[in-house]
Amino acid sequence: MKLVNPFHSKMPAPKASSATNSFKAKAQAQAIESTYRQQFLSHMREDCVILDTETTGIPGKCENPRIIEISIIDMEGNALLSCLLNPECTIPEDAKAVNGISDEMVSGAQTFREASRDILRVLRGKTIVGWNISFDINMLKHELDLAGASAPDFSSWDAMGPYAKATGKGRFCKLCKAAEDLEIEEEQDHRSLGDCLMTLEVMCRFVSKEQ
């Protein structure tokens, strides 16, 4: 009879405990979050600004959306530019319901064409940061096209995408939801300056968030 050494037999590998799997998943999530945190930190430098716009509507849902308010702040929270803009059209009720900006409020304001030189001056040489910034960049290019001006190749970075991925939310996360996650008490007012400041606060809280 052939004897078999039990120490040489192929024994099934022990299964990882649920606690081990949980630890590995947590460590992996922390590593991913740390990577995205570094991205946030790398965009909180002097040559970056935060931009937000309020508009008459969303492209695809509005025939000719226009910017009715724009704000740009630095990474210290200082307003470099913040103003209402006259879209030279009636502001739809659904847009007014979101941001509270009425036709009366913009009636005496500059048009985008008139304000474009100051806007481009503030943005020159800067990396534009924002929440879902592609929307704002596309609106800027649309307005510059309407004004007959050539749009520069804006350098930009979107804070929303990395935050959503870092926190397991996929690709999209509302600014107000990120603020809620990070226990920011201020409510989103859907005005451009307020949204710039909230974006900055979300970035600061996320960077300083405990592991």
C-alpha positions, 0 to 999 in steps of 0.5 A: 500500500502506498503511503501519502504524506499529508503535508505533500498533498494538495490541500485547498487554500483557506478562504479569506475571512469576511473580515480580511475581505472587508479590510482589503476593500477598505484599504483599496478604497482609501488608496483610491481616495488618497489618489484623488485627494492629491489631484484636488490638492494639485489644483489648489494653487495660485494659477487656478481659479474657480468659475461658475455661471448661471444661464437661461437654460441647458443646451439641448433643452433650451434653444439658445442658452445664454449666461446671465451671471458669472463669477470667478474666485481665486483659491483664497476665496477672493472674488476676481469677477462677479457680475450679472449679464444681460442676455438680451432675451427673456429669462425662462421661468424654469431658469428663474425658479432655479437661480432666482435671477429675473429680467428686472435684475439683468436689465441694466447689466452689461452684455457678455460682449461688453464684459468679455474683455474683463472675463478673458483678462481674469482667465488668461493663463489660469487653469479653470476649476469648477463643478461640472466645469465642461458645462461652463466652458461650453457656455463661455465658448458659445457666448464668445462665438455669439460675440464674434470673438475667438475662444482660447483653448481654456485649460480646465479641471473638473472637481466633480468627476474625481470626487464622484469616482473617489466616493463611489458615486460613478461619474456624476454627483451634485454639488449640494450632495458633495457638500452634504457628504462633507458636512458643510452646513451652508445651503446651495443658493444656485448663484454663481458666486455662492457655487464658486465658494461652495466648490472651494469649500468642498475641495478644502474639506475633501483634501483635509478629510481624515483617512 
